[in-house]
Amino acid sequence: MGKQTAIHEQVLNTQSTDELMDLYEDWAARYDQDVNDTWGYSGPERTLFWLRHYLEPECARVLDAGCGTGLVAAALSEGGFRRIDGIDYSKAMLAEAAKKNVYQQLQQMNMNAALPIDAGTYDGVTCVGTFTSAHVEPEALYELIRVTRLGGIVCCTVREEYWQGTHFPEVLNQIVESGRAALKQLCEEPYVHSEESTCKMVVLEVIRAA
């Protein structure tokens, strides 16, 4: 394992949502510089690769779930996606995301609860850097699938430690075995180059409504 910044280590090891929000409040203004210039964060560009593989950027409506400062949406926008909404629990991170001018809507939402979004609203959903320790429970995947239309795509990164240390694989298996979604891709991708970490890239096609 390579080097982590001190605040990143705190974020990965926090024990409560309130503590996590306080950390993001302090980190939001310099987050992009840290992850782009210091870390070598490849999650957004790899997500763009897979989403473009399955969706037509010009017409697809996409939800960036756990959008943070908007790095994923910025990558999607550069790749031709124009209809992007974002949700996150951190007001400070949402404020930074708004500065990028790539979202149609930005809203504060708790991804560990039912989302106030109609079923089948989106052609695609991305969730990058959010299935991570102390952030979102594996069951959040059910809601991401619910708000995606039939035939739509859900594209998630899952940090390797989270994959190994939580019941996310069991939730994923249940979704696939129940016929809610088809597993299109499950592969290992580079994640944060400075710490030599990897993630699982999970790509699902929604095939049955709840």
C-alpha positions as CSV (number, residue, x, y, z in Angstrom):
1,M,0.0,0.0,0.0
2,G,1.3,3.4,-1.0
3,K,0.9,6.8,0.7
4,Q,-2.4,8.2,1.9
5,T,-2.9,11.8,2.9
6,A,-3.7,12.4,6.6
7,I,-7.3,13.6,6.0
8,H,-8.0,10.8,3.6
9,E,-6.9,8.3,6.2
10,Q,-9.3,10.1,8.7
11,V,-12.1,9.9,6.2
12,L,-11.6,6.1,5.7
13,N,-11.5,5.5,9.4
14,T,-14.2,7.8,10.8
15,Q,-16.9,6.2,13.0
16,S,-19.9,8.4,12.4
17,T,-21.7,10.4,9.7
18,D,-21.4,13.6,11.7
19,E,-17.7,13.2,12.0
20,L,-17.5,12.4,8.2
21,M,-19.5,15.6,7.3
22,D,-17.1,17.6,9.5
23,L,-14.1,16.2,7.7
24,Y,-15.6,17.0,4.3
25,E,-16.5,20.5,5.5
26,D,-12.8,21.1,6.1
27,W,-11.6,19.2,3.0
28,A,-14.1,20.4,0.3
29,A,-12.2,23.4,-0.9
30,R,-8.9,21.5,-1.6
31,Y,-10.4,18.1,-2.4
32,D,-10.0,18.3,-6.1
33,Q,-6.4,19.4,-5.9
34,D,-5.6,16.5,-3.5
35,V,-7.2,13.8,-5.5
36,N,-6.1,15.0,-8.9
37,D,-2.7,16.4,-8.3
38,T,-1.5,14.4,-5.3
39,W,-3.3,11.0,-5.5
40,G,-3.8,10.3,-9.2
41,Y,-7.4,9.3,-8.8
42,S,-8.7,7.3,-11.8
43,G,-12.3,6.6,-10.7
44,P,-14.0,9.3,-12.8
45,E,-12.2,8.5,-16.1
46,R,-12.8,4.7,-15.8
47,T,-16.5,5.4,-15.0
48,L,-16.8,7.5,-18.2
49,F,-15.2,4.6,-20.2
50,W,-17.8,2.1,-19.0
51,L,-20.8,4.4,-19.1
52,R,-20.1,5.4,-22.7
53,H,-19.8,1.7,-23.5
54,Y,-23.4,1.2,-22.7
55,L,-25.2,4.5,-23.1
56,E,-25.4,7.2,-25.8
57,P,-24.0,10.3,-24.1
58,E,-26.1,12.9,-26.0
59,C,-29.5,11.7,-24.8
60,A,-28.8,9.8,-21.6
61,R,-30.0,11.3,-18.3
62,V,-27.6,10.4,-15.5
63,L,-27.6,10.5,-11.7
64,D,-24.2,11.1,-10.1
65,A,-24.9,9.5,-6.7
66,G,-22.5,10.6,-4.0
67,C,-21.3,13.2,-6.4
68,G,-18.9,15.0,-4.0
69,T,-17.2,17.9,-5.7
70,G,-18.3,16.9,-9.1
71,L,-15.2,15.2,-10.5
72,V,-17.3,12.3,-12.1
73,A,-19.8,14.7,-13.7
74,A,-16.9,16.8,-15.0
75,A,-15.4,13.7,-16.7
76,L,-18.9,12.7,-18.0
77,S,-19.4,16.2,-19.4
78,E,-16.1,16.1,-21.2
79,G,-17.2,12.8,-22.6
80,G,-20.4,14.2,-24.1
81,F,-23.0,13.6,-21.3
82,R,-25.1,16.7,-20.7
83,R,-28.1,15.7,-18.6
84,I,-26.5,15.1,-15.2
85,D,-28.0,15.4,-11.8
86,G,-26.1,15.0,-8.6
87,I,-26.8,14.0,-5.0
88,D,-24.6,14.0,-1.9
89,Y,-25.0,14.3,1.8
90,S,-22.3,16.9,2.3
91,K,-23.4,20.5,1.7
92,A,-19.8,21.7,1.5
93,M,-19.0,19.2,-1.3
94,L,-22.3,20.1,-3.1
95,A,-21.2,23.7,-3.0
96,E,-18.0,22.8,-4.7
97,A,-19.8,20.7,-7.3
98,A,-22.1,23.6,-8.2
99,K,-19.0,25.6,-9.3
100,K,-18.3,23.2,-12.1
101,N,-21.6,24.1,-13.9
102,V,-22.1,20.6,-15.3
103,Y,-25.2,19.6,-13.3
104,Q,-28.8,20.3,-14.2
105,Q,-29.8,19.7,-10.5
106,L,-27.9,19.2,-7.3
107,Q,-29.6,18.0,-4.1
108,Q,-28.6,17.0,-0.6
109,M,-29.8,13.4,0.0
110,N,-29.0,10.6,2.5
111,M,-28.1,7.6,0.4
112,N,-28.6,5.3,3.4
113,A,-32.4,6.1,3.2
114,A,-35.0,5.8,0.5
115,L,-34.3,8.4,-2.2
116,P,-37.1,10.9,-3.0
117,I,-36.7,10.2,-6.7
118,D,-39.3,8.4,-8.8
119,A,-38.6,4.9,-10.0
120,G,-37.1,4.6,-13.5
121,T,-36.1,8.3,-13.7
122,Y,-32.6,7.8,-15.0
123,D,-30.9,6.1,-18.0
124,G,-27.8,5.7,-16.0
125,V,-26.5,6.0,-12.4
126,T,-22.9,6.4,-11.3
127,C,-21.7,5.9,-7.8
128,V,-18.0,6.5,-7.6
129,G,-15.9,6.6,-4.4
130,T,-19.1,6.2,-2.2
131,F,-19.1,2.5,-1.5
132,T,-16.3,3.2,0.9
133,S,-15.8,2.7,4.7
134,A,-18.1,4.9,6.8
135,H,-19.9,6.3,3.8
136,V,-22.8,4.3,2.4
137,E,-24.2,0.9,3.3
138,P,-24.3,-1.9,0.6
139,E,-28.1,-1.8,0.6
140,A,-27.9,1.6,-1.1
141,L,-27.4,-0.3,-4.3
142,Y,-31.1,-1.3,-4.2
143,E,-32.2,2.4,-4.5
144,L,-29.7,3.1,-7.3
145,I,-31.3,0.3,-9.2
146,R,-34.9,1.5,-8.4
147,V,-34.3,5.0,-9.8
148,T,-32.8,3.5,-13.1
149,R,-35.1,2.7,-16.0
150,L,-35.4,-0.8,-17.4
151,G,-32.5,-1.4,-19.7
152,G,-30.6,1.4,-17.9
153,I,-27.1,1.1,-16.4
154,V,-25.8,1.4,-12.9
155,C,-22.0,1.9,-12.7
156,C,-20.3,1.7,-9.3
157,T,-16.8,1.6,-7.9
158,V,-16.3,-0.4,-4.8
159,R,-13.1,0.1,-2.8
160,E,-11.3,-3.2,-2.3
161,E,-11.3,-3.0,1.5
162,Y,-15.1,-2.4,1.4
163,W,-15.6,-5.3,-1.0
164,Q,-13.7,-7.6,1.4
165,G,-15.0,-6.2,4.7
166,T,-18.7,-5.7,4.1
167,H,-21.6,-7.7,2.7
168,F,-21.6,-5.8,-0.6
169,P,-20.9,-9.0,-2.6
170,E,-23.9,-10.7,-0.9
171,V,-26.2,-7.7,-1.8
172,L,-24.9,-7.8,-5.4
173,N,-25.5,-11.5,-5.7
174,Q,-29.0,-11.2,-4.3
175,I,-29.8,-8.5,-6.8
176,V,-28.5,-10.5,-9.7
177,E,-30.0,-13.8,-8.6
178,S,-33.4,-12.2,-8.0
179,G,-33.5,-11.0,-11.6
180,R,-33.5,-7.3,-10.8
181,A,-30.4,-6.6,-12.8
182,A,-27.9,-8.4,-15.0
183,L,-24.2,-8.1,-14.1
184,K,-22.5,-6.7,-17.2
185,Q,-19.0,-6.1,-15.8
186,L,-17.2,-7.0,-12.6
187,C,-13.5,-6.2,-13.0
188,E,-10.6,-4.8,-11.0
189,E,-9.6,-1.3,-11.9
190,P,-6.8,1.0,-10.7
191,Y,-8.2,3.5,-8.2
192,V,-5.8,5.8,-6.3
193,H,-2.3,5.6,-7.8
194,S,-0.5,7.2,-4.9
195,E,-1.6,4.5,-2.5
196,E,-1.5,1.7,-5.1
197,S,-5.1,0.8,-4.4
198,T,-7.6,-0.9,-6.6
199,C,-11.4,-1.0,-6.7
200,K,-14.0,-3.3,-8.1
201,M,-15.9,-1.8,-11.1
202,V,-19.5,-3.0,-11.0
203,V,-21.7,-2.4,-14.0
204,L,-25.4,-3.6,-13.9
205,E,-28.2,-3.4,-16.4
206,V,-31.6,-3.1,-14.8
207,I,-33.9,-5.8,-16.2
208,R,-36.9,-5.9,-13.7
209,A,-38.8,-3.2,-11.8
210,A,-39.1,-3.6,-8.0
